[in-house]
Amino acid sequence: MNPSLLVRLFLGWIGARAVLHNGWWLLASLFMVVDARLTPAELLIIAAAQGVAAVIFEVPAGVFADAISRKGAIVIAHALMGTAMITTGLFGSFWPLLLSQMLWGISWTFSSGADVAWITDELDRPAMITSVLTRQARWQLAGAAVGMITLGGLGILVGRQTGIVVAGVAMLVLGVVVAVTFPERNFTPVRTGHLRAALGIARRGARLALRDRTLFALVIVTVLVNGAADSFGRIYPVRLAELGFPSTRDGTLWFTLLGIAGLITGALALLAVERRIEGERGARTALIMACGAAAAGLTLLALAPNLTWAVLAVLIASGAALPLIRTVTTIWVNRRATSDVRATVHSFLAQAEYVGEIACTSVLAAIAGLAGLTGALLPAAGLFLISILVLTARNDNAP
């Protein structure tokens, strides 16, 4: 396939997936807070349980992508993802939502790493891949904006639960599109000795992640950052509602507008750093600045005296800082991973994300139960500051 056509296919799929899962998450997060009336502690328990499920599946899913099929892993992800999305909209109590969110976490284990590994190998243009992955992040933001508008509007018209189910069905259809249109010509699957080959891939990926000082530092940072970010993402709507942000049926519209404002902020942040993250020093500097901005945003949200300051805090953290952290980390890891274990190394990074959800979010859930939202947000901000210390303390290997 022509490289430009391949890139357009990849970015189009990224945008479509972002439309569905971001629009779905807007409705689902409001559904769990407003309609199901889950407490902050229950929301964080769900996050921790989702992380446990994902940790169990993350490395096996990455090894599957490296040994059997990266395209196949993406198709499996869509099947599980669509099912989780649909079941979220069918039930409104804690335990069914806990199970559906665990399945949602498992679904992403098959996609994380496999998508980046697939485009890296199929494109086979190392000089282009940083630009493609940065464009991927922008397409994700654009798709998220479209998803919030379309599915947010659908939720206003027909109700949040119906909108959630529609998004899940569409995600299943998108998986069929991937199965039909995605080529896989530059990947050679393991033909025999699948178990032995899979174990070998897992060992090589783990060895690289642990021995490369930069990758190891990024794993530690990912644990800390994702634990803080996931907790923030699940409880900031509660904090905004406390300060007077609309949370009734009209709340869908207001949260949609806030989400779009955050996406615009993220797109501008990515444009500002795109040409500065080609090298190791630029990537490190961008990541440190993003962690600092996230810490400031969470602190401001915890201490905000009114709704205006709280909204500004959310835009700083979820709009500018978190998209930048995810993009720079993905590009940096992809640059240092070798082709034969690329999906597995990305899976180790994703596993670090889920470890962060389990370890950090469980602690923050306990703090939220005892000290409320402010007591959970301030320690979460501290995790971003510790990440800065990790990044500044580590010296790079030679590129």
C-alpha positions in Angstrom: 0.0 0.0 0.0 1.2 3.5 -0.8 2.8 5.1 2.4 0.6 8.2 2.2 -2.6 6.1 1.8 -1.5 3.8 4.7 -1.0 6.9 6.9 -4.4 8.2 6.0 -6.0 4.9 6.7 -4.3 4.7 10.1 -5.1 8.3 11.1 -8.7 7.9 9.9 -9.1 4.8 12.1 -7.5 6.6 15.0 -9.9 9.5 14.6 -12.9 7.2 14.4 -11.9 5.2 17.4 -11.4 8.5 19.3 -14.8 9.7 18.3 -16.4 6.6 19.8 -14.4 6.0 23.0 -14.2 9.7 24.1 -17.8 10.3 23.4 -18.7 7.1 25.2 -16.5 8.0 28.1 -18.1 11.5 28.4 -21.5 9.8 28.7 -20.3 6.9 30.8 -18.5 9.1 33.4 -21.5 11.3 33.8 -23.8 8.2 34.0 -21.7 6.7 36.8 -21.6 9.9 38.8 -25.1 11.4 38.1 -27.3 8.5 37.3 -25.7 5.5 39.1 -24.7 7.8 41.9 -21.4 6.1 42.6 -19.4 7.6 45.4 -15.8 8.9 44.9 -14.5 5.8 46.7 -16.5 3.5 44.5 -15.3 5.3 41.3 -11.7 4.8 42.4 -12.3 1.1 43.4 -13.6 0.6 39.8 -10.4 2.2 38.5 -8.3 -0.1 40.7 -10.2 -3.2 39.6 -9.9 -2.3 36.0 -6.2 -2.0 36.5 -6.0 -5.5 38.0 -7.7 -7.0 35.1 -5.5 -5.1 32.6 -2.3 -6.0 34.3 -3.1 -9.7 34.0 -3.7 -9.5 30.3 -1.4 -6.7 29.2 1.9 -8.6 28.5 0.2 -11.7 27.1 -1.8 -9.4 24.7 1.4 -7.6 23.7 3.2 -10.9 23.1 0.2 -12.1 21.0 0.7 -9.0 18.9 4.4 -9.6 18.4 4.1 -13.4 17.9 0.8 -13.9 16.1 -0.7 -10.8 14.6 -0.8 -7.1 15.4 -3.8 -6.6 13.2 -5.5 -9.5 14.9 -4.8 -8.0 18.3 -6.5 -4.7 17.2 -9.6 -6.6 16.0 -9.9 -8.5 19.3 -9.6 -5.2 21.1 -12.5 -3.8 19.2 -14.7 -6.9 19.9 -14.0 -6.7 23.7 -14.2 -2.9 23.8 -17.6 -2.7 22.0 -19.0 -5.4 24.4 -17.8 -3.5 27.5 -19.2 -0.2 26.2 -22.6 -1.8 25.5 -22.9 -3.5 28.9 -22.0 -0.2 30.7 -25.1 1.3 29.3 -27.3 -1.6 30.3 -26.7 -1.5 34.0 -26.8 1.2 36.6 -25.4 -0.3 39.8 -21.9 -0.7 41.2 -21.1 -4.4 40.6 -22.2 -4.6 36.9 -20.4 -1.4 36.2 -17.3 -2.8 37.9 -17.3 -5.8 35.7 -17.9 -3.8 32.5 -15.1 -1.5 33.3 -12.8 -4.4 33.9 -13.6 -5.8 30.5 -13.0 -2.3 29.1 -9.5 -2.4 30.6 -8.8 -5.8 29.2 -9.9 -4.7 25.7 -7.2 -1.9 25.7 -4.5 -4.4 26.4 -4.9 -5.9 23.0 -4.7 -2.5 21.3 -2.0 -0.7 23.3 1.3 -1.2 21.6 -0.2 -3.2 18.7 -1.5 -0.1 16.9 1.9 1.8 17.1 3.8 -1.4 16.3 1.5 -2.1 13.3 1.9 1.4 11.7 5.7 1.5 12.5 6.3 -1.8 10.7 3.8 -1.4 7.8 5.0 2.1 7.1 8.6 1.0 7.4 9.8 4.7 7.2 11.7 5.4 10.5 12.2 9.0 9.6 8.4 9.5 9.3 7.2 7.8 12.4 7.7 10.6 14.9 5.7 12.9 12.7 3.0 10.2 12.2 2.7 9.6 16.0 2.4 13.3 16.7 -0.3 13.6 14.0 -1.9 10.6 15.6 -2.2 12.5 18.9 -3.8 15.4 17.1 -6.3 13.2 15.3 -7.1 11.6 18.7 -7.9 15.1 20.0 -9.9 16.0 17.0 -11.8 12.8 17.1 -12.5 13.3 20.8 -14.0 16.7 20.1 -16.2 15.3 17.4 -17.2 12.4 19.7 -18.1 14.7 22.6 -20.2 16.8 20.3 -22.0 14.0 18.5 -22.4 11.5 21.3 -22.9 14.3 23.8 -25.7 15.6 21.7 -27.1 12.2 21.2 -27.1 11.7 25.0 -29.0 15.0 25.4 -31.6 13.9 22.8 -32.2 10.2 23.8 -30.5 9.9 27.2 -27.1 8.9 28.4 -27.7 5.1 28.5 -28.9 4.9 24.9 -25.9 7.0 23.7 -23.6 4.7 25.6 -25.0 1.6 23.9 -25.0 3.2 20.4 -21.3 4.0 20.8 -20.6 0.4 21.7 -22.3 -1.0 18.7 -20.4 1.5 16.5 -17.1 0.3 18.0 -17.9 -3.3 17.0 -18.6 -2.1 13.5 -15.3 -0.3 13.4 -13.5 -3.5 14.3 -15.0 -5.2 11.2 -13.6 -2.3 9.1 -10.2 -2.9 10.6 -10.4 -6.6 9.8 -11.3 -5.9 6.2 -9.0 -2.9 5.3 -5.8 -3.1 7.4 -2.9 -4.8 5.6 -0.3 -6.8 7.4 2.6 -7.4 4.9 5.7 -6.4 6.9 5.1 -8.7 9.9 6.2 -12.3 10.0 4.2 -14.3 12.6 5.6 -17.2 14.5 4.6 -20.4 12.6 5.7 -23.1 15.1 6.5 -23.3 18.8 4.1 -20.5 19.7 4.6 -20.9 23.5 8.4 -21.0 23.4 8.5 -18.0 21.0 6.0 -16.1 23.1 8.1 -16.6 26.3 11.2 -15.5 24.4 9.5 -12.4 23.2 8.4 -11.6 26.7 11.9 -12.1 28.1 13.5 -9.9 25.5 11.0 -7.2 26.0 11.4 -7.3 29.8 15.2 -7.3 29.5 15.1 -4.2 27.2 12.6 -2.4 29.5 14.7 -3.0 32.6 18.2 -2.6 31.2 17.6 0.6 29.1 17.9 3.3 31.7 15.6 5.7 29.8 12.9 3.0 29.3 13.1 2.0 33.0 12.7 5.6 34.1 9.7 6.0 31.8 8.2 2.8 33.3 8.5 4.4 36.8 7.1 7.7 35.6 4.2 5.9 33.9 3.2 4.2 37.1 3.2 7.4 39.0 1.6 9.6 36.3 -1.1 7.2 35.4 -2.1 6.5 38.9 -2.6 10.2 39.5 -4.2 10.9 36.1 -6.7 8.1 36.3 -7.8 9.1 39.7 -8.1 12.7 38.6 -10.1 11.7 35.5 -12.7 9.8 37.6 -13.2 12.4 40.4 -12.8 15.8 38.8 -16.5 15.8 37.7 -17.5 15.4 41.4 -15.3 18.3 42.4 -16.7 20.5 39.6 -20.3 19.5 40.7 -19.4 20.5 44.3 -18.5 24.0 43.1 -21.7 24.4 41.1 -21.0 22.9 37.6 -24.3 21.7 36.1 -24.8 17.9 36.7 -28.4 17.4 35.7 -29.5 16.5 32.1 -28.0 19.8 30.9 -24.8 18.7 32.5 -24.0 16.6 29.5 -23.8 19.8 27.4 -21.6 21.6 29.8 -19.2 18.8 30.3 -19.1 18.4 26.5 -18.1 22.1 26.1 -15.5 21.7 28.8 -14.1 18.6 27.1 -13.9 20.4 23.8 -12.1 23.3 25.4 -9.6 20.9 26.9 -9.0 19.2 23.5 -8.3 22.6 21.8 -5.9 23.3 24.6 -4.2 19.9 24.1 -3.9 20.4 20.3 -2.2 23.8 20.9 0.2 22.2 23.4 1.1 19.5 20.9 1.7 22.0 18.1 3.9 24.0 20.4 6.3 21.1 21.2 6.1 19.0 18.0 9.4 20.1 16.6 11.1 20.1 19.9 10.7 16.4 20.8 12.7 14.8 18.0 15.8 14.4 20.3 16.2 12.8 23.7 16.8 16.2 25.5 13.7 17.8 23.9 11.5 14.8 24.9 12.8 14.9 28.4 12.2 18.7 28.8 8.7 18.5 27.4 7.8 15.6 29.7 9.1 17.5 32.8 7.2 20.6 31.9 4.0 18.6 31.3 4.3 16.9 34.7 4.8 20.3 36.4 1.7 21.6 34.7 -0.3 18.6 35.7 0.8 19.0 39.4 -0.1 22.6 39.3 -3.5 21.8 37.8 -4.4 19.2 40.4 -3.3 21.4 43.2 -5.4 24.3 41.9 -8.4 22.0 41.5 -8.1 20.8 45.1 -7.8 24.3 46.5 -10.0 26.2 44.0 -12.2 28.8 45.8 -14.8 28.9 43.0 -15.9 27.2 39.8 -13.9 29.5 37.5 -10.6 28.4 39.1 -11.6 24.8 39.1 -12.4 24.9 35.3 -9.1 26.5 34.7 -7.4 23.7 36.7 -9.1 21.0 34.6 -8.0 22.7 31.4 -4.4 22.9 32.5 -4.3 19.2 33.7 -6.5 17.3 31.3 -6.3 19.7 28.4 -2.6 20.6 28.1 -0.5 18.4 30.4 -1.9 14.8 30.2 -2.1 14.6 26.3 1.4 15.9 26.1 2.7 13.3 28.7 1.0 10.4 26.8 2.3 11.5 23.4 5.9 12.2 24.4 6.1 8.9 26.3 4.8 6.9 23.4 7.2 8.5 20.9 10.1 8.1 23.2 9.4 4.4 24.0 8.8 3.6 20.3 12.1 5.2 19.4 14.0 3.0 21.8 12.2 -0.3 21.3 13.4 -2.8 18.6 11.0 -4.1 16.0 10.8 -7.7 17.2 9.5 -6.7 20.7 8.0 -3.3 19.9 4.4 -4.2 20.9 5.6 -6.1 24.0 7.6 -3.1 25.2 4.6 -0.9 24.7 2.6 -3.4 26.6 5.1 -3.3 29.5 4.6 0.5 29.5 0.8 0.0 29.4 1.1 -2.5 32.2 3.0 0.1 34.2 -0.1 2.4 33.6 -2.3 -0.3 35.2 0.0 -0.9 38.0 -0.3 2.8 38.7 -4.1 2.5 38.7 -4.0 -0.4 41.1 -1.3 0.9 43.5 -1.8 4.6 43.4 -5.5 4.7 42.8 -6.2 2.2 45.6 -4.3 4.4 48.1 -6.1 7.6 46.7 -9.4 5.8 47.0 -8.8 5.2 50.7 -7.7 8.8 51.2 -10.8 10.0 49.4 -13.0 7.9 51.7 -11.3 9.4 54.8 -10.4 13.0 53.7 -12.7 13.7 50.7 -11.7 15.0 47.3 -9.2 17.6 48.4 -7.4 14.9 50.4 -7.1 12.7 47.3 -6.2 15.5 44.7 -3.2 16.9 46.6 -1.4 13.5 47.0 -2.1 12.9 43.3 -0.4 16.2 42.4 2.5 15.0 44.5 2.9 11.9 42.2 3.5 14.2 39.3 6.2 16.1 41.2 7.9 12.7 42.1 7.9 11.9 38.4 9.8 15.1 37.7 12.5 14.0 40.2 12.7 10.6 38.5 13.2 12.2 35.0 15.8 14.7 36.3 17.7 12.0 38.2 18.2 9.7 35.3 20.9 10.0 32.7 20.2 8.7 29.2 21.9 5.9 27.4 23.3 7.0 24.1 20.4 7.1 21.6 
